[in-house]
């Protein structure tokens, strides 16, 4: 294995790790947006998040 093959292997491993981390971050961001949207909808209905828990 020459130097370029080693470097390309390392580079591809790094890229896949970074893309997985980025996807995970986006999922977390989307979850936060969903929770905020739910809170807003509950406020619009006149309910607080605590009321929603009692409702369930």
Buried (B, 14 or more C-beta within 10 A) or exposed (E): EEEEEEEEEEEEEEEEEEEEEEEEEEEEEEEEEEEEEEBEEBEEEEBEEEEBEEEE
